[in-house]
Amino acid sequence: PDFRQRRAIAWWLRWRAMAMSEIGSVIAGAVGKQIVGMLGDYAASEVTLQWRYREEVLEMEETMKDLEAVLSDADDKSRRGGDGGRVFQRWLTKFKRAAYDVEDVLDELDANDLINKSQSKVSLWFSRNNQLLQRITMPHKMKKVMMKIDQVEKEGRRRLNLVPQQARGEGSRNNEIPAVHYGDGVKTGMVGRGIEKDKIISLLLTTEETNQQDISIIPVVGLGGIGKTTLAESVLADKRVSVFDVAIWVNVSKQFDLHKIGGAILKRMMNSTINLDNSDLQLHLKKELATRRYLIVLDDLWEEDGNNLERLKEMLQHGRKGSSIIVTTRSRSVVQQLRTGFLANQRKICPVPESDIIDLGVLEPGDCWELIKQRAFGSDDDHSGLEEIGKQIAGKCGGLPLVANALGQVMSELRTVGAWEDIRDTKVDLGLREAHQEEALERLMVSYYYMKIEFKMCFTYLAAFPKGFVMHINHIIQQWNALGYISSRHDGQRCINYLLGMSFLRIPGSASVSPSPLHFGVPPKLVMHDLVHDLASIIAADELVDLDATKSTSWNRARYCRHAQLTNFKNDPEIFKYIPGKLRSLHFRDLGGLQLPKKAFSRSKFIRVLDLSGHSAKGQPAPSGVVLPSSINQLKLIRYIDAAGLPIKSLPKNFHVLQNMETLILSNSMLETFPDSICRLSKLCYLDLSGSSSLNKMPASLGDLT
C-alpha cells in the first residue's frame, strides 16, 4: 500500500508540474508582441547591415507576425480543458520558448557590436569576443532560431489549423491610465464593511478601566482576497483612532521572522534604520514601547507555532495599558494559539473574547457590483447599457473584493457589450485541489486574461520575489526595463498604476498612517497581495525556479527557466552548476555576504538582471571584504546589477566590457576607488554610490556620461 501511495503521489506531482507549465502558456501573447516589436527595430538598425543579417531578421519578423496573428485562436482553444486544450497550451509554450531564443540571439548580436566598438582590435583578438569567432558562430545561432520559429509556425498552421483572429478591442474608454495620488486622505474603496469597521474602532476605544487585558489583540479572520487588509487600512485611516500615541503597520506574511517584525516596529518609531542583534532589539523595543499607548497592525499572520507566537507577545508586552494589536489572518488556528501561553493567561496581552473576533464573510453581489462600478466608470459615465451584464459578472466574483477590483479595472478598458459578455462567459480550470483557493484564483485568472497585454510580462515577473516582499519601485521599473518589458520609465509608472488599480499591488501598510508627504503617480514601495502572488507564480511556473542551496533536491536543472532566486547560499559552489543556462534574472536571498566562486556566472550568459543585495536580508553583519566573481565580465547582456551593502572594495578588471549596463547600484559598499574605465559604459544611466564612505576618489571623466 505504501508503494502504491507513493507512486500515486509521484504521478500527481508530475501531472501537477505539467499542468502548471501549460497554464504558463497564457503569457505567450505578451512575449510575441514584445519580440515582433523588437524585430522591427532590429531590421532597421545599423547592426543587421554590418553583420549582413537584415534579410534573416526581416524574414523572422514576417513569420513572427503570422504567428502573432494566430495566437488569439490558440489561446481561445487552449481554454477548452482536457487533452484537446492541452495540445494548444503546449504549442503556445513552444512558441514562447522559441520567441525567447530569438530575443537572446538578437541581444547577443547587439552586445557583440557594442563591445567591438568600445575595445581595441588587439584586446578583442585575445578575448572571447574575437570578431572572427563571432562571424563563425553567430550565423549558426541565427539559423537555429529561424528553424525553431519555422517549425512552430508550420505546426500551428498545418497540424493545429490555427487561423488569424482580430486582437481584442480596448473598448471605448481613453487608454491613458490616470496617475494615482497617495498620502493623507487616500480612499480605500471599501464597500460593505461598515459594521465591521465600527466594531473594531469601538473595541480600540474601550477605556483602559473596562479592558479585561492590558493589551488587546483584535483578530480579523477571513479568506484570501476577502478584504482583511483593506478593512485594517480603513480603520487606521479613521480620525477616531488618533488617540493612540503611535500607529504602526507590519507586513508579516508566511515567512515568520521575529527580528524582522521587531525591526520594522523600531524603524517606524525611531524614523531610522538600525541593525541590532536580538538582545539589543528587545531592549530598544521595551524602551520605546513602555511609555506609549500603541496601535500595531500585524498584517497577514500565518504562524501557528505557539512558542513563536509567545515570543512575539513577549516582544510586544511593554506598551501602556490600552494598547492594541490588530492581526489579520486566514487561519483560526492562529487565533487559538494566540490565546495560549503565560502572557495570555495572565491577561497581559490576549485576544478579545470570541464574540468580538472579526470574522469576515463574502460580500453580497450588489457590493461587488459597487466595487466594479468604482473602477469601471467615471462619475458622469452612462452605464445603463452595461449594467445588467455587469451585475452578472459581479455575481461570479465569489464575494471577494480583490476579484471585483481586478475585474473592474480590466472592464474599464473594455467597455463594450461584446467584451463584457466574453468576460462573463470565460471559464478557467486550474486543476487545483483546495476548493476556496481554486475558486478565487480561477476568478482572478479571468482578470489576467483581459489585462492589458503590454503589462502582462511585468506582472508575472513579480513572482520572482518572495511573498510579502517589499519592492522598491525604482528598482522594479529598472529591472522591467533591463528585461525589455518596457521602453521607458513612463511605461513603468503606467504599469504600476494599472496594477494598483487592479489591487494586484498595494502600498505596504496604510498610506494615511504615515506622516510622509504626498507621492504623485507612484509610491516609493509596494507589496503584492499573497493571493495575487499565487496567481503570478502559477502563470510563471515554467519560467521561475527557486534554488535552495541547502536542498539538493531543488537543484534539478530547469532547462527553460528564465528567472531564479537562490536562497541559503553557504559557500558551496556546486549549486552554480545547476543554474539554468537560459536564465535572465538571478536574485540572491540571504546571501550572508559570502564570497561567490570565480565561475559563478560562467554558465549563465543571458542574465540581464543580477540582484546581489539579499545578503543583508536578516541584518547579519557582513565580512570585511568580498570580491565580485571574475565571471561577471562574461555577462555581456547584463543591464542591471544591485550589489547594495555588499562589502566589495573594488570592481573586477575589465568591468567596462559590460557595455549594456544601464543600472549599477553599489550603495553602502566598501569601495575605495572607482575605475576610470567605468566611464566607457555608454548606456549607464543610473549609478548609486550612496553610503560608500570609503570611496575617496572619483574618475574625472564621470561627468561625460550622458
Legacy VTK file of the C-alpha trace (Angstrom):
# vtk DataFile Version 3.0
C-alpha trace
ASCII
DATASET POLYDATA
POINTS 706 float
0.000 0.000 0.000
2.815 2.429 0.839
4.430 1.809 -2.564
1.130 2.402 -4.414
0.501 5.537 -2.400
3.984 6.910 -3.151
3.557 6.094 -6.834
0.179 7.848 -6.895
1.652 10.942 -5.221
4.596 10.951 -7.638
2.199 10.680 -10.598
0.054 13.538 -9.272
3.125 15.748 -8.749
4.307 15.096 -12.322
0.827 15.872 -13.657
0.673 18.995 -11.488
4.036 20.241 -12.800
2.899 19.610 -16.382
-0.399 21.400 -15.792
1.341 24.413 -14.268
3.728 24.532 -17.235
0.788 24.548 -19.628
-1.002 27.294 -17.691
2.180 29.315 -18.141
1.378 29.442 -21.864
-1.102 32.283 -21.237
1.792 34.751 -21.321
2.721 33.718 -24.889
0.808 36.599 -26.471
2.710 39.173 -24.428
6.043 37.571 -25.339
5.073 37.538 -29.028
4.106 41.206 -29.026
7.438 42.150 -27.424
9.549 40.144 -29.894
7.687 41.376 -33.002
8.346 44.982 -31.945
11.978 44.127 -31.271
12.455 42.502 -34.696
11.078 45.603 -36.402
13.615 47.790 -34.595
16.498 45.446 -35.412
15.599 45.190 -39.107
16.073 48.948 -39.419
19.240 49.096 -37.311
22.850 49.531 -38.385
23.849 46.282 -36.615
21.998 43.989 -39.043
23.610 45.730 -42.009
27.120 45.339 -40.610
26.610 41.665 -39.794
24.637 41.041 -43.024
21.564 39.674 -41.238
18.930 42.115 -42.461
17.180 39.614 -44.734
17.097 36.974 -41.997
15.676 39.441 -39.483
13.024 40.656 -41.936
12.062 37.035 -42.662
11.800 36.269 -38.931
9.693 39.396 -38.411
7.193 38.281 -41.065
6.974 34.763 -39.596
6.529 36.155 -36.074
3.759 38.475 -37.302
1.994 35.488 -38.848
2.329 33.628 -35.563
1.151 36.611 -33.534
-1.998 36.733 -35.672
-2.999 33.165 -34.715
-2.132 33.441 -31.001
-5.658 34.549 -30.070
-7.096 31.458 -31.777
-4.612 29.198 -29.953
-5.332 30.977 -26.668
-9.101 30.518 -27.022
-8.733 26.819 -27.912
-6.267 26.222 -25.070
-9.014 27.009 -22.539
-11.200 24.099 -23.599
-9.718 21.926 -20.887
-8.849 18.259 -21.214
-6.418 16.800 -23.751
-7.763 18.976 -26.571
-6.944 22.180 -24.734
-3.539 20.900 -23.622
-2.408 20.427 -27.252
-2.810 24.168 -27.834
-1.251 25.018 -24.468
1.830 23.001 -25.449
2.023 24.805 -28.789
1.825 28.196 -27.059
4.634 27.147 -24.709
6.791 26.094 -27.696
6.103 29.440 -29.350
7.038 31.336 -26.200
10.345 29.494 -25.806
11.255 29.981 -29.474
10.466 33.706 -29.185
12.737 33.997 -26.136
15.537 32.309 -28.103
15.096 34.837 -30.918
15.454 37.681 -28.429
18.591 36.124 -26.925
20.298 35.878 -30.333
19.363 39.445 -31.307
20.537 40.831 -27.962
23.798 38.901 -28.277
24.302 40.335 -31.765
23.749 43.850 -30.432
26.080 43.258 -27.454
28.860 41.982 -29.743
28.570 45.143 -31.809
28.787 47.369 -28.725
31.865 45.528 -27.432
33.560 45.692 -30.841
33.083 49.464 -30.913
34.361 50.010 -27.356
37.584 47.940 -27.424
40.784 47.935 -29.427
41.311 45.283 -32.110
44.244 43.820 -30.158
42.142 43.426 -26.980
39.316 41.850 -28.960
41.611 39.351 -30.700
42.748 37.870 -27.385
39.287 37.827 -25.787
36.198 35.614 -26.005
34.665 38.442 -28.087
37.021 37.733 -31.009
35.269 39.061 -34.122
36.417 36.207 -36.357
34.971 33.667 -33.897
31.698 35.590 -33.764
31.362 35.591 -37.555
31.593 31.799 -37.432
29.210 31.182 -34.509
26.515 33.856 -34.989
25.248 32.607 -38.416
24.791 29.145 -36.881
22.803 30.594 -33.959
20.684 32.700 -36.298
19.907 29.683 -38.494
18.992 27.586 -35.454
16.412 30.063 -34.104
14.936 30.563 -37.600
14.396 26.807 -37.857
12.657 26.777 -34.459
10.311 29.578 -35.468
9.532 27.875 -38.791
8.744 24.583 -37.035
6.370 26.270 -34.615
4.686 28.161 -37.469
4.195 25.001 -39.567
2.801 23.023 -36.624
0.298 25.775 -35.847
-0.829 26.209 -39.437
-0.829 22.612 -40.712
-1.422 20.327 -37.721
-3.486 22.579 -35.436
-5.262 24.545 -38.199
-4.871 27.840 -36.371
-6.420 30.831 -38.124
-5.754 34.569 -37.719
-8.066 36.420 -35.380
-8.516 40.089 -34.694
-6.956 41.230 -31.440
-9.400 42.139 -28.683
-10.516 45.733 -28.804
-9.799 48.134 -25.978
-13.378 49.338 -25.705
-14.452 52.968 -25.857
-12.504 54.445 -22.956
-9.376 56.571 -23.226
-6.417 54.182 -22.985
-4.309 56.522 -20.869
-4.075 55.295 -17.281
-4.615 58.103 -14.755
-1.990 58.837 -12.144
-2.905 57.774 -8.637
-2.369 60.086 -5.682
-1.154 58.727 -2.360
-0.786 60.166 1.096
-3.136 61.551 3.739
-6.757 61.163 2.868
-6.276 58.264 0.434
-9.543 56.439 -0.262
-9.568 52.722 0.410
-12.547 51.974 -1.867
-14.046 49.756 0.854
-17.637 48.616 0.363
-19.915 46.557 2.611
-17.676 46.526 5.701
-19.045 49.478 7.673
-20.374 47.347 10.577
-17.062 45.505 10.990
-15.088 48.746 10.852
-17.221 50.408 13.541
-16.914 47.309 15.740
-13.088 47.359 15.544
-12.950 51.079 16.342
-15.311 50.550 19.275
-13.000 47.829 20.631
-9.965 50.077 20.183
-11.582 52.967 22.035
-12.687 50.895 25.019
-11.404 52.728 28.099
-8.406 51.374 29.950
-10.501 50.680 33.053
-13.000 48.386 31.308
-10.373 46.385 29.397
-10.064 42.806 30.641
-6.446 42.684 29.473
-3.585 45.184 29.460
-3.033 44.877 25.697
-5.810 43.642 23.392
-5.363 41.595 20.246
-8.197 42.041 17.729
-8.140 39.236 15.128
-9.595 39.831 11.655
-10.149 36.397 10.083
-11.171 35.535 6.528
-10.301 34.003 3.166
-7.529 35.389 0.977
-8.787 38.334 -1.087
-11.807 38.943 1.140
-10.654 42.417 2.247
-8.917 41.950 5.606
-6.059 44.312 4.766
-8.371 46.932 3.267
-10.526 46.843 6.402
-7.493 47.307 8.661
-6.255 50.171 6.473
-9.620 51.915 6.683
-9.523 51.634 10.499
-6.097 53.242 10.671
-7.216 55.967 8.262
-10.114 56.893 10.579
-9.587 60.035 12.690
-11.191 58.349 15.697
-8.077 56.213 16.306
-5.807 59.262 16.620
-5.983 58.746 20.404
-3.060 56.329 20.114
0.435 57.717 20.584
1.768 55.769 17.631
0.253 53.617 14.861
2.467 51.048 13.113
1.886 48.681 10.214
3.920 45.462 9.776
3.661 43.065 6.826
4.268 39.613 8.327
3.390 37.117 5.542
4.262 33.395 5.508
7.933 33.680 6.471
7.626 34.457 10.179
10.717 36.429 11.217
10.599 37.890 14.726
13.693 40.025 14.179
12.180 41.495 11.014
8.903 42.307 12.797
10.695 43.986 15.699
12.995 45.882 13.341
10.029 47.188 11.326
8.348 48.472 14.506
11.528 50.181 15.709
12.183 51.729 12.315
8.714 53.326 12.363
9.071 54.556 15.946
12.615 55.891 15.611
12.297 57.063 11.977
15.575 55.365 11.097
17.043 52.015 10.056
19.157 50.269 12.694
20.940 46.914 12.654
20.647 45.179 16.017
21.091 41.659 17.301
18.133 40.048 19.068
19.075 41.087 22.600
19.611 44.738 21.661
16.385 44.708 19.686
14.394 43.550 22.719
15.931 46.292 24.898
15.226 49.032 22.370
11.644 47.837 21.873
10.996 47.767 25.631
12.322 51.302 25.952
10.335 52.687 23.011
7.031 50.921 23.787
6.961 51.351 27.572
5.772 54.971 27.609
3.320 54.782 24.716
-0.171 53.573 24.041
0.389 51.934 20.686
-1.711 50.524 17.867
0.104 47.898 15.784
-1.307 46.044 12.769
0.276 42.650 12.069
-0.954 42.042 8.541
-1.188 38.530 7.085
-0.016 36.436 10.051
0.335 32.725 9.205
2.470 31.437 12.091
0.702 28.696 14.095
3.570 27.640 16.345
2.588 28.515 19.924
6.182 29.072 21.072
6.909 31.548 18.280
3.678 33.422 18.956
4.534 33.567 22.670
7.894 35.136 21.778
6.006 37.649 19.641
3.766 38.578 22.579
6.800 38.850 24.865
8.315 41.343 22.445
5.141 43.480 22.346
4.051 43.269 26.002
5.691 46.514 27.122
3.181 49.054 25.794
0.967 51.133 28.069
-2.337 49.684 29.150
-4.917 50.275 26.429
-2.508 49.455 23.631
-3.939 47.270 20.881
-2.806 44.897 18.133
-4.907 44.158 15.044
-3.991 40.785 13.495
-5.222 39.864 10.015
-5.057 36.143 9.230
-6.667 33.417 7.149
-6.359 30.860 9.944
-8.499 30.318 13.044
-5.616 28.223 14.415
-3.504 31.370 14.673
-6.167 32.974 16.874
-6.429 29.884 19.073
-2.651 29.787 19.575
-2.612 33.490 20.491
-4.996 32.615 23.361
-2.484 30.185 24.856
0.693 30.780 26.857
1.644 32.563 30.065
1.040 36.142 28.918
-2.463 35.368 27.638
-3.406 33.543 30.853
-2.127 36.470 32.925
-4.243 38.831 30.783
-1.130 40.817 29.891
-1.589 40.511 26.133
-4.514 38.472 24.834
-7.129 38.287 22.044
-10.536 39.839 22.694
-13.406 37.451 23.609
-14.570 35.032 20.910
-17.718 37.095 20.288
-15.627 40.156 19.389
-13.428 38.453 16.772
-13.994 39.983 13.317
-14.927 37.058 11.075
-15.211 38.426 7.531
-17.682 36.735 5.225
-18.006 37.175 1.465
-19.613 40.312 0.060
-23.089 40.384 -1.439
-23.209 40.525 -5.277
-24.566 44.061 -5.021
-21.490 45.172 -3.067
-19.223 43.537 -5.669
-21.077 45.468 -8.383
-20.473 48.701 -6.448
-16.718 47.943 -6.387
-16.717 47.138 -10.104
-18.551 50.394 -10.887
-15.992 52.403 -8.888
-13.243 51.012 -11.126
-15.064 50.755 -14.453
-16.898 54.085 -14.708
-16.320 57.761 -14.155
-18.783 59.806 -12.107
-20.614 61.115 -15.198
-20.469 57.958 -17.346
-23.665 56.334 -18.609
-23.552 52.619 -17.788
-27.203 51.723 -18.355
-26.425 49.541 -21.387
-23.830 47.520 -19.486
-25.419 47.315 -16.050
-27.219 44.002 -16.461
-24.112 42.186 -17.768
-22.007 43.917 -15.084
-24.263 42.578 -12.335
-23.956 39.078 -13.791
-20.152 39.398 -13.705
-20.361 40.687 -10.124
-22.262 37.530 -9.226
-19.259 35.475 -10.376
-16.783 37.301 -8.093
-17.450 34.863 -5.252
-17.951 37.793 -2.887
-14.210 38.589 -2.962
-13.373 42.325 -3.173
-9.956 41.523 -4.687
-11.609 39.786 -7.652
-14.187 42.585 -8.054
-11.467 45.264 -8.082
-9.331 43.348 -10.600
-12.261 42.715 -12.954
-13.456 46.307 -12.587
-10.078 47.600 -13.770
-9.961 45.430 -16.927
-13.647 46.096 -17.621
-12.919 49.836 -17.593
-10.667 49.299 -20.634
-13.172 47.058 -22.485
-16.463 48.906 -22.242
-18.485 47.176 -24.940
-21.338 44.697 -24.579
-19.407 42.023 -26.510
-16.268 42.375 -24.369
-18.231 42.201 -21.120
-20.141 39.154 -22.358
-16.791 37.493 -23.111
-15.610 38.228 -19.567
-18.869 36.902 -18.138
-18.663 33.674 -20.145
-14.921 32.985 -19.749
-14.210 29.820 -17.781
-10.848 28.810 -16.308
-9.810 25.435 -14.909
-6.532 25.477 -12.972
-6.902 21.950 -11.627
-6.180 22.949 -8.034
-7.211 20.810 -5.085
-8.043 23.425 -2.431
-11.596 24.474 -3.240
-11.545 28.013 -1.809
-8.140 28.810 -3.279
-9.098 27.269 -6.629
-12.258 29.348 -6.995
-10.533 32.604 -6.018
-7.534 32.029 -8.311
-9.690 30.974 -11.248
-11.736 34.158 -10.918
-8.546 36.205 -10.707
-7.175 34.423 -13.787
-10.092 35.811 -15.796
-8.908 39.344 -14.986
-5.376 38.347 -16.049
-6.644 37.067 -19.423
-8.147 40.504 -20.122
-5.280 42.548 -18.649
-3.514 44.992 -20.982
-1.112 42.807 -22.944
1.850 45.183 -22.556
1.696 44.800 -18.762
1.355 41.010 -18.543
5.085 40.220 -18.519
5.750 42.968 -15.964
3.143 41.419 -13.670
4.256 37.779 -13.941
7.915 38.757 -13.341
6.941 39.840 -9.811
6.577 36.138 -8.908
10.406 36.155 -8.739
10.110 37.947 -5.377
9.053 36.152 -2.163
5.569 36.571 -0.726
5.323 39.716 1.373
8.492 41.173 -0.182
8.512 44.981 -0.050
9.546 46.099 -3.545
11.390 49.365 -4.170
9.529 50.859 -7.090
12.571 52.428 -8.772
14.341 49.078 -8.771
11.307 47.248 -10.165
10.957 49.693 -13.056
14.705 49.481 -13.747
14.505 45.671 -13.800
11.491 45.690 -16.121
13.439 47.976 -18.437
16.538 45.747 -18.272
14.407 42.732 -19.253
12.887 44.575 -22.208
9.327 44.585 -20.824
9.086 48.389 -21.024
10.949 51.016 -23.019
10.766 53.990 -20.640
10.221 54.945 -17.021
6.865 56.418 -18.015
5.757 52.964 -19.219
6.797 51.532 -15.848
4.780 54.118 -13.951
1.740 53.404 -16.137
2.077 49.696 -15.369
2.363 50.323 -11.625
-0.763 52.489 -11.665
-2.613 49.833 -13.653
-1.671 47.044 -11.209
-2.599 49.274 -8.275
-5.952 49.873 -9.959
-6.465 46.101 -10.151
-5.468 45.768 -6.451
-2.712 43.402 -7.643
-0.218 45.723 -5.943
-0.702 47.812 -2.840
1.193 50.213 -0.625
2.707 48.403 2.396
0.547 49.422 5.326
-1.850 52.327 5.264
-0.628 55.421 3.449
-2.762 57.570 5.728
-0.875 56.379 8.814
2.496 57.602 7.581
3.332 61.292 8.046
5.357 61.304 4.805
4.404 63.850 2.082
2.147 63.025 -0.840
3.561 60.880 -3.621
2.107 61.681 -7.004
1.905 58.969 -9.631
3.784 56.158 -7.890
4.567 55.471 -4.203
8.185 54.544 -3.329
7.486 50.973 -2.132
4.866 48.336 -2.887
3.862 44.799 -1.952
1.831 42.155 -3.772
-1.249 40.523 -2.277
-0.492 36.895 -1.302
-3.313 35.512 -3.439
-2.130 37.567 -6.405
1.395 36.232 -5.831
-0.069 32.718 -6.067
-1.632 33.681 -9.403
1.633 35.128 -10.775
3.512 32.009 -9.602
1.074 29.727 -11.461
1.391 31.745 -14.671
5.203 31.853 -14.408
5.513 28.240 -13.253
7.693 27.123 -16.173
9.785 30.316 -16.111
10.700 30.533 -12.431
12.839 28.301 -10.225
13.625 28.517 -6.506
17.092 27.124 -5.772
17.676 26.335 -2.099
21.424 25.826 -1.624
20.770 23.554 1.367
18.371 21.232 -0.513
19.940 19.496 -3.480
16.514 18.126 -4.443
15.637 21.648 -5.646
18.671 21.770 -7.949
17.281 19.728 -10.829
18.172 21.710 -13.906
15.133 23.609 -15.142
16.182 23.961 -18.760
13.670 26.588 -19.833
13.505 28.689 -16.655
14.232 32.369 -17.200
14.174 33.676 -13.618
15.632 32.252 -10.407
16.051 33.118 -6.761
18.827 31.428 -4.814
18.415 31.043 -1.064
20.592 29.870 1.826
23.910 30.021 -0.010
26.575 28.517 2.305
29.721 28.850 0.169
29.094 25.585 -1.707
29.998 26.246 -5.384
28.242 23.059 -6.539
24.869 24.783 -6.837
26.088 27.073 -9.634
26.332 24.040 -11.922
22.537 23.793 -11.730
21.681 27.392 -12.600
19.689 27.256 -15.875
21.692 28.352 -18.902
18.866 30.498 -20.348
18.377 32.478 -17.140
17.541 36.185 -17.499
17.346 37.286 -13.873
19.041 35.917 -10.765
18.165 37.086 -7.273
20.188 36.117 -4.205
18.268 35.887 -0.917
20.090 35.585 2.444
23.490 35.614 0.776
25.142 36.489 4.076
27.942 38.466 2.430
29.742 35.225 1.493
32.293 35.056 -1.297
30.909 33.742 -4.581
33.103 31.379 -6.654
35.010 32.859 -9.614
32.990 30.857 -12.145
29.603 31.536 -10.531
28.123 33.047 -13.712
30.097 31.213 -16.400
27.066 29.069 -17.384
24.514 31.900 -17.474
25.497 34.255 -20.274
21.946 35.543 -20.900
21.450 37.197 -17.478
20.097 40.754 -17.751
19.288 41.330 -14.060
21.596 40.351 -11.188
20.474 41.145 -7.649
23.161 40.522 -5.017
21.593 42.783 -2.399
19.941 39.900 -0.498
22.966 39.474 1.775
21.525 41.853 4.387
18.026 40.387 4.421
18.232 39.465 8.102
20.515 42.243 9.255
23.534 39.990 9.848
26.969 41.636 9.912
28.897 41.391 6.641
32.518 40.209 6.394
35.324 42.703 5.937
35.654 42.278 2.178
34.121 40.450 -0.779
35.279 40.265 -4.404
32.803 40.131 -7.274
33.413 36.939 -9.325
35.515 37.476 -12.454
32.877 35.552 -14.446
30.600 38.572 -14.081
32.505 40.014 -17.054
31.033 37.249 -19.234
27.506 38.616 -18.751
27.552 40.786 -21.858
23.745 41.159 -21.847
23.681 42.404 -18.217
21.817 45.690 -17.790
21.126 45.786 -14.067
23.364 44.953 -11.095
22.336 45.591 -7.495
25.162 44.946 -5.025
23.839 47.284 -2.324
25.555 46.711 1.021
27.947 44.112 -0.360
31.381 44.791 1.198
33.302 44.982 -2.081
36.469 47.124 -2.189
36.934 47.177 -5.959
35.281 46.166 -9.213
36.626 43.310 -11.356
39.219 44.095 -14.006
37.675 44.750 -17.441
34.300 45.536 -15.848
33.874 48.064 -18.671
33.199 45.252 -21.192
29.634 45.134 -19.800
28.535 47.622 -22.441
24.802 47.039 -21.935
24.923 48.172 -18.298
22.133 50.652 -17.529
21.716 50.440 -13.730
24.576 49.933 -11.252
23.730 50.027 -7.537
26.775 49.938 -5.220
25.347 51.781 -2.226
26.772 51.126 1.264
29.754 49.274 -0.187
33.410 49.358 0.895
34.630 50.672 -2.460
37.853 52.644 -2.095
38.438 53.533 -5.744
36.286 53.748 -8.805
37.999 52.822 -12.093
38.276 55.402 -14.895
37.082 52.724 -17.339
33.579 52.879 -15.810
33.076 55.979 -17.926
33.210 53.767 -21.025
29.837 52.224 -20.105
27.972 54.240 -22.718
24.458 53.065 -21.702
24.862 53.644 -17.947
22.050 55.932 -16.789
21.724 55.147 -13.056
24.659 54.895 -10.647
24.106 54.679 -6.869
27.161 55.049 -4.614
25.317 56.452 -1.598
26.712 55.399 1.770
30.024 54.171 0.300
32.046 56.234 2.778
35.416 54.620 1.953
35.323 55.956 -1.588
37.954 58.707 -1.768
38.343 59.301 -5.495
36.028 59.513 -8.494
37.023 59.443 -12.190
37.455 62.936 -13.627
35.565 61.891 -16.766
32.465 60.650 -14.891
30.631 63.791 -15.920
30.968 62.770 -19.561
28.330 60.050 -19.094
25.017 61.195 -20.524
LINES 1 707
706 0 1 2 3 4 5 6 7 8 9 10 11 12 13 14 15 16 17 18 19 20 21 22 23 24 25 26 27 28 29 30 31 32 33 34 35 36 37 38 39 40 41 42 43 44 45 46 47 48 49 50 51 52 53 54 55 56 57 58 59 60 61 62 63 64 65 66 67 68 69 70 71 72 73 74 75 76 77 78 79 80 81 82 83 84 85 86 87 88 89 90 91 92 93 94 95 96 97 98 99 100 101 102 103 104 105 106 107 108 109 110 111 112 113 114 115 116 117 118 119 120 121 122 123 124 125 126 127 128 129 130 131 132 133 134 135 136 137 138 139 140 141 142 143 144 145 146 147 148 149 150 151 152 153 154 155 156 157 158 159 160 161 162 163 164 165 166 167 168 169 170 171 172 173 174 175 176 177 178 179 180 181 182 183 184 185 186 187 188 189 190 191 192 193 194 195 196 197 198 199 200 201 202 203 204 205 206 207 208 209 210 211 212 213 214 215 216 217 218 219 220 221 222 223 224 225 226 227 228 229 230 231 232 233 234 235 236 237 238 239 240 241 242 243 244 245 246 247 248 249 250 251 252 253 254 255 256 257 258 259 260 261 262 263 264 265 266 267 268 269 270 271 272 273 274 275 276 277 278 279 280 281 282 283 284 285 286 287 288 289 290 291 292 293 294 295 296 297 298 299 300 301 302 303 304 305 306 307 308 309 310 311 312 313 314 315 316 317 318 319 320 321 322 323 324 325 326 327 328 329 330 331 332 333 334 335 336 337 338 339 340 341 342 343 344 345 346 347 348 349 350 351 352 353 354 355 356 357 358 359 360 361 362 363 364 365 366 367 368 369 370 371 372 373 374 375 376 377 378 379 380 381 382 383 384 385 386 387 388 389 390 391 392 393 394 395 396 397 398 399 400 401 402 403 404 405 406 407 408 409 410 411 412 413 414 415 416 417 418 419 420 421 422 423 424 425 426 427 428 429 430 431 432 433 434 435 436 437 438 439 440 441 442 443 444 445 446 447 448 449 450 451 452 453 454 455 456 457 458 459 460 461 462 463 464 465 466 467 468 469 470 471 472 473 474 475 476 477 478 479 480 481 482 483 484 485 486 487 488 489 490 491 492 493 494 495 496 497 498 499 500 501 502 503 504 505 506 507 508 509 510 511 512 513 514 515 516 517 518 519 520 521 522 523 524 525 526 527 528 529 530 531 532 533 534 535 536 537 538 539 540 541 542 543 544 545 546 547 548 549 550 551 552 553 554 555 556 557 558 559 560 561 562 563 564 565 566 567 568 569 570 571 572 573 574 575 576 577 578 579 580 581 582 583 584 585 586 587 588 589 590 591 592 593 594 595 596 597 598 599 600 601 602 603 604 605 606 607 608 609 610 611 612 613 614 615 616 617 618 619 620 621 622 623 624 625 626 627 628 629 630 631 632 633 634 635 636 637 638 639 640 641 642 643 644 645 646 647 648 649 650 651 652 653 654 655 656 657 658 659 660 661 662 663 664 665 666 667 668 669 670 671 672 673 674 675 676 677 678 679 680 681 682 683 684 685 686 687 688 689 690 691 692 693 694 695 696 697 698 699 700 701 702 703 704 705
